[in-house]
């Protein structure tokens, strides 16, 4: 991590800690940096900031750095941290809140984080259309958008041979109801298109 | 024992063995699983990263339909379970959220249901009843019961088993006659949500779990989630290829092993469509 002028950061984003506290419902101000979250995190090895650093950065108002970070997308939401936190901060939920906030603010994730966002969009677009996940559609859209055209291609045939890939999507009768859920959420809060 | 049953999107595809073995075992146990009519996707594992409201609304539509059936909900998939249980908690505890979500779905959910994972639903059946159905005890089999993350965490949402050392599946495997091993990675996340986007990260997470299972002396891993199964079974090849390992560790759904012990045929349970060869284990249990 490069050096940061903490005083400047606090002055600039004094309300950030409050904003995260309200949106996530988590007592982020209580964290005293014991590091238990990071010690148990199974994905910490792939993160740019560790979970305890993320919470400290929230306390310091480092909004820009956090919304651009890989960590908030790489977090697997396994809740090991949330379960073990002595201050009862659901850190995984704070990560999700930051991710949603990044999406709303239009902060484009890069690298590893970008691939996570592409997968989310690919999955949800099949759900919006059919009401259920359509695996082939998901993978095709994911590969086109990520530029990794042959991602999983070597696995596709064996999966098909075992009857585990359905060529056509399974569409629910109430597909229009699902599309309505997406458009209502978009109208009320945005962030899903 | 009647439940509103939520199959989840992988039921006819990647998780089809889970679906067939679930129904076969439920039948033996006299458990009636009534499919929620026109159920839709719960939003796992994407909605939580896009919108808090969408993340509750997608599962809520299914809860509203199930409430009309007047039965508590159960589902085999750990990710679906997490989504349904999370939405249920948010909507029963907070009237404002409930009203907002009902407006979004256009269906009224009053918040009267319980959501149980299939592990809880079967694991709370009278052990004597389960035992009475076991006609081919898996007495030679050493299993590593793997729970992963979403089935047992966070405890405020799941709560039926210990989040650090869960025992529900271990106890069921013991009833089936198998030896359930004490091992370290029962609840370590396998990284399935990163499997499509960042396989390079996921293989390292899978490797840790397979390594711990092999070191514990397990003949196989037992899971209760189609994502865990896909990751540990399908991607075992990816781990071997990328990390130079030589794993050949079969991965079973707990319902497949319960079914085998109850004398249900391997074909009916779906044991022939795994990616890692199951023959070694099948010959152990006759």
Boltz contact constraints between the chains, C-beta under 6 A:
constraints:
  - contact:
      token1: [A, 42]
      token2: [B, 188]
      max_distance: 6.0
  - contact:
      token1: [A, 42]
      token2: [B, 189]
      max_distance: 6.0
  - contact:
      token1: [A, 42]
      token2: [B, 205]
      max_distance: 6.0
  - contact:
      token1: [A, 46]
      token2: [B, 201]
      max_distance: 6.0
  - contact:
      token1: [A, 76]
      token2: [B, 189]
      max_distance: 6.0
  - contact:
      token1: [A, 76]
      token2: [B, 191]
      max_distance: 6.0
  - contact:
      token1: [A, 76]
      token2: [B, 193]
      max_distance: 6.0
  - contact:
      token1: [A, 78]
      token2: [B, 149]
      max_distance: 6.0
  - contact:
      token1: [A, 78]
      token2: [B, 189]
      max_distance: 6.0
  - contact:
      token1: [A, 79]
      token2: [B, 153]
      max_distance: 6.0
  - contact:
      token1: [A, 79]
      token2: [B, 154]
      max_distance: 6.0
  - contact:
      token1: [A, 82]
      token2: [B, 154]
      max_distance: 6.0
  - contact:
      token1: [A, 83]
      token2: [B, 153]
      max_distance: 6.0
  - contact:
      token1: [A, 83]
      token2: [B, 154]
      max_distance: 6.0
  - contact:
      token1: [A, 83]
      token2: [B, 163]
      max_distance: 6.0
  - contact:
      token1: [A, 96]
      token2: [B, 48]
      max_distance: 6.0
  - contact:
      token1: [A, 99]
      token2: [B, 49]
      max_distance: 6.0
  - contact:
      token1: [A, 112]
      token2: [B, 198]
      max_distance: 6.0
  - contact:
      token1: [A, 115]
      token2: [B, 197]
      max_distance: 6.0
  - contact:
      token1: [A, 115]
      token2: [B, 198]
      max_distance: 6.0
  - contact:
      token1: [A, 116]
      token2: [B, 197]
      max_distance: 6.0
  - contact:
      token1: [A, 119]
      token2: [B, 196]
      max_distance: 6.0
  - contact:
      token1: [A, 119]
      token2: [B, 197]
      max_distance: 6.0
  - contact:
      token1: [A, 120]
      token2: [B, 46]
      max_distance: 6.0
  - contact:
      token1: [A, 120]
      token2: [B, 49]
      max_distance: 6.0
  - contact:
      token1: [A, 120]
      token2: [B, 50]
      max_distance: 6.0
  - contact:
      token1: [A, 123]
      token2: [B, 46]
      max_distance: 6.0
  - contact:
      token1: [A, 124]
      token2: [B, 46]
      max_distance: 6.0
  - contact:
      token1: [A, 127]
      token2: [B, 41]
      max_distance: 6.0
  - contact:
      token1: [A, 131]
      token2: [B, 40]
      max_distance: 6.0
  - contact:
      token1: [A, 132]
      token2: [B, 9]
      max_distance: 6.0
  - contact:
      token1: [A, 132]
      token2: [B, 41]
      max_distance: 6.0
  - contact:
      token1: [A, 133]
      token2: [B, 9]
      max_distance: 6.0
  - contact:
      token1: [A, 133]
      token2: [B, 41]
      max_distance: 6.0
  - contact:
      token1: [A, 135]
      token2: [B, 13]
      max_distance: 6.0
  - contact:
      token1: [A, 142]
      token2: [B, 196]
      max_distance: 6.0
  - contact:
      token1: [A, 162]
      token2: [B, 273]
      max_distance: 6.0
  - contact:
      token1: [A, 164]
      token2: [B, 13]
      max_distance: 6.0
  - contact:
      token1: [A, 164]
      token2: [B, 14]
      max_distance: 6.0
  - contact:
      token1: [A, 166]
      token2: [B, 13]
      max_distance: 6.0
  - contact:
      token1: [A, 172]
      token2: [B, 38]
      max_distance: 6.0
  - contact:
      token1: [A, 172]
      token2: [B, 40]
      max_distance: 6.0
  - contact:
      token1: [A, 173]
      token2: [B, 38]
      max_distance: 6.0
  - contact:
      token1: [A, 174]
      token2: [B, 38]
      max_distance: 6.0
  - contact:
      token1: [A, 178]
      token2: [B, 40]
      max_distance: 6.0
  - contact:
      token1: [A, 181]
      token2: [B, 57]
      max_distance: 6.0
  - contact:
      token1: [A, 181]
      token2: [B, 104]
      max_distance: 6.0
  - contact:
      token1: [A, 181]
      token2: [B, 105]
      max_distance: 6.0
  - contact:
      token1: [A, 184]
      token2: [B, 104]
      max_distance: 6.0
  - contact:
      token1: [A, 185]
      token2: [B, 51]
      max_distance: 6.0
  - contact:
      token1: [A, 185]
      token2: [B, 53]
      max_distance: 6.0
  - contact:
      token1: [A, 185]
      token2: [B, 54]
      max_distance: 6.0
  - contact:
      token1: [A, 185]
      token2: [B, 104]
      max_distance: 6.0
  - contact:
      token1: [A, 189]
      token2: [B, 53]
      max_distance: 6.0
  - contact:
      token1: [A, 191]
      token2: [B, 50]
      max_distance: 6.0
  - contact:
      token1: [A, 191]
      token2: [B, 51]
      max_distance: 6.0
  - contact:
      token1: [A, 192]
      token2: [B, 50]
      max_distance: 6.0
  - contact:
      token1: [A, 192]
      token2: [B, 51]
      max_distance: 6.0
  - contact:
      token1: [A, 192]
      token2: [B, 54]
      max_distance: 6.0
